[in-house]
Amino acid sequence: MMKKKGEIDLGLGLPRASAVNRSTAWPSSRRPRHHPRRETTDGHDKVPFPKDRKIPYGEISQFSKRSKQMPREGSEKVVYMGKVGVKLAVGCAVAACVVASVMVGRRVRRKRAWRRVVRVLEEFEEGCATPVGRLRQVVDAMAVEMHAGLVSEGGSKLKMLLTFVHNLPSGSEKGTYYALDLGGTNFRILRVQLGGQRSAIIGHDVDRQPIPLHLMTGTSEELFDFIASSLKEFVEREESVSEHSKSERRELGFTFSFPVKQTSSSSGILIKWTKGFVIEDMVGRDVSECLQQAISRNGLDMQVNALINDTVGTLALGHYHDEDTVVAVIIGTGTNACYLERADAIIKCQGLLTTPGDMVVNMEWGNFWSSHLPRTSYDIDLDADSPNPNDQGFEKMISGMYLGDIVRRVILRMSEELGVFGPVSSKLHVPFILRTPLMAAMHEDDTPDLREVARILRDTLEFPDIPLNVRKLVVKVCDVVTRRAARLAAAGIIGILKKIGRDGSGGIARGKNEAASRSKMRRTVVAVEGGLYTNYTLFREYLNEAMSQILGEEIAPSVIIKVMEDGSGIGAALLAASHSTSSVDTIQIPYM
């Protein structure tokens, strides 16, 4: 239907009356007869309108007024419920906004905290950096300190102790020899049979025994009588099942892993006890003599032919297998190195040595220090908290005793200052609770979710739920610590090679003959022993990589690292064999 001008369509199909014909609108009292009145439930009339009916404006106004006057049951309740609904909706919206803002705030704080953690890690990594240039500075510093330690006593942080070992095993040794290894709360006795051909160790027998606690604080006579009686029982038991000529004297190599001032290849004065031993009457006495007297008291025919430490034993074992072995390094719980030095280069003993040629020098390189070593605040704190501050600085950066605790200290700072691990665990404050084998297990965890890392953090440090990204962070910390240690150890080894002219540079003083020395580079073998190198794959790979980088592709193939096993045991027996028919240089050096 077309709307007439002036009509308003309300959507009901009813045209509104125009202002012109408003007077013609039906009065409220008149209704068409064909629309009968009907009563509604509220008492008012309800008149149905046809669909094509248009209501004039005036009548609509009357309807509106009347509808406003009509009382409606429950209208107030509807209005109230509507207000309550609006309030609930507003409250829910506000709560949602609060929750959202809290979540966003937490997320922002976590991101900020994580950025701080990353900055701490980057600073730590930068502080531990070992570029090749810095490693070469460490090489030079090591060689210089070695030279200074050979010039005079106390001239260097390196002790450069003389061993008076001139005769390393050649491989031609024959016979049966014994070894005694005393290095802690246990001691070992070995019987080694040699066949007279290089690398022909026919067999060896080992007996390990604990030392009773009361003997560790008793007298020297009690301790060595116990050891000698055990040695006698071992000899009698082994020789009862094998042939032994009564005219053949038994010879023994003694590995004694305590601070000793060596006076000959078979004697030395105890400087002090460590590792829980407190036997006062032993300090200042000849260790070999005490053992020899105990052997005699027990009626055993045996001669102490060599007194060594474990590093010298490793060198002896390496030289027995390969005559080009001139350096030995132990990298395990502790660390040390020894090497074969020209006797005329040991200036502090010139005129005292009666045997020309070479001598094994025990470096005690754990005490090496140089300003070129990359030291961090964590290293400084570890040193300050140790029983020997300002001592054994190199050892505290590269040995298995300390690497795990450096990692613990980094994790502790991240946990306390940055909260990345959640509540700080009390276990994290316990020194050395994170041992290096555990650190190595986390570092070499190759599972996709690093479950071994999670297990160690949970069981050892009591961190129950560590996210994957934080586990990766821990692995990275382990990597930084291990990489620095391995590369510094490599620099130390090459420092020794530089001192003896085996690094291709011609020695400490480079000169015109440097090119010639490169062309005449001799094959050089380094004997290495210790679990940190032999059992820790990534440490070994980092060390070998650094050796190649420092030496260069021309020289690196000439330097070979060989893994040894049981230098402190078999090596001592080999030295007993190599010194069985040789004259022994004995020099009286005043005890200092």
Secondary structure, 3 states (H helix, E strand, C coil): CCCCCCCCECCCCCECCCCCCHHHCCCCCCCCCCCCCEECCCCCEECCCCCCCCCCHHHHHHHHHHHHHCCCCCHHHHHHHHHHHHHHHHHHHHHHHHHHHHHHHHHHHHHHHHHHHHHHHHHHHHHCCCCHHHHHHHHHHHHHHHHHHHHCCCCCCCCCEECCCCCCCCCCCEEEEEEEEECCCEEEEEEEEEECCCCCEEEEEEEEEECCHHHHHCCHHHHHHHHHHHHHHHHHHHHCCCCCCCCCCEEEEEEECCCEEEEECCEEEECCCCCCCCCHHHCCCEHHHHHHHHHHHCCCCEEEEEEECHHHHHHHHHHHHCCCEEEEEEECCCEEEEEEEEHHHCHHHCCCCCCCCEEEEECCHHHCCCCCCCCCHHHHHHHHHCCCCCCCCCHHHHCHHHHHHHHHHHHHHHHHHHCCCCCCCHHHHCCCCCCHHHHHHHHCCCCCCCHHHHHHHHHHHCCCCCCHHHHHHHHHHHHHHHHHHHHHHHHHHHHHHHHCCCCCCCCCCCCCCHHHHHHCCCCEEEEEECHHHHCCHHHHHHHHHHHHHHHCCCCHHHEEEEECCCHHHHHHHHHHHHCCCCCCCECCCCCC
